[in-house]
């Protein structure tokens, strides 16, 4: 069985607009522009941004993912 894993769209360079931590959620707004949130602030503000969003990229599952071992 082959499994295709999509590469993360958000990197360590993407920072939360509220606190500066690494962003794991990107919200594209219907009116234009985007917001970046860490997992904590995405949960805290989700009720406010969902009605305004045209797309939400949520990569918070990466917070609990096990690292892939590196072979020598």
C-alpha positions in Angstrom: 0.0 0.0 0.0 1.4 3.4 -1.0 0.4 6.4 1.1 0.9 9.9 -0.2 1.5 12.5 2.5 1.0 16.1 1.6 3.8 18.3 2.5 3.0 21.0 5.1 2.1 24.3 3.6 3.1 26.3 6.7 6.8 26.4 7.8 8.7 27.6 10.8 8.9 31.0 9.1 5.1 31.4 9.4 4.3 33.1 12.7 1.0 33.6 14.6 -0.4 37.1 14.2 -1.4 37.2 17.9 1.7 35.9 19.7 4.5 35.2 17.3 4.6 31.5 17.9 4.9 29.1 14.9 1.6 29.2 12.9 -0.2 26.0 12.2 -3.4 27.5 10.9 -3.8 29.8 7.9 -7.1 31.6 7.2 -7.7 33.2 3.8 -10.4 35.8 4.2 -13.2 36.2 1.7 -12.6 40.0 1.6 -8.9 39.4 0.9 -5.9 39.0 3.1 -4.9 36.2 5.4 -4.4 35.5 9.1 -1.9 33.1 10.7 -2.5 31.5 14.1 -0.8 29.1 16.4 -3.0 26.2 17.5 -4.0 28.0 20.8 -5.1 31.2 19.1 -6.8 29.4 16.2 -9.0 27.6 18.7 -9.6 30.8 20.7 -10.7 32.8 17.7 -12.3 30.1 15.4 -15.9 31.3 16.0 -14.9 34.7 14.8 -12.9 33.8 11.7 -14.9 30.9 10.3 -17.8 33.0 8.9 -15.2 35.4 7.2 -13.0 32.7 5.7 -12.8 31.5 2.2 -10.3 28.8 3.1 -8.8 27.5 6.3 -5.6 25.4 6.3 -5.3 23.6 9.6 -2.1 21.7 10.2 -2.4 21.4 14.0 -2.2 17.6 13.7 1.5 18.2 13.1 1.8 19.2 16.8 1.2 15.6 17.8 2.9 13.8 15.0 5.8 11.5 15.7 9.0 12.5 14.0 10.2 10.3 11.2 13.4 8.5 12.3 16.5 9.4 10.3 18.5 6.5 9.0 22.3 6.7 8.8 
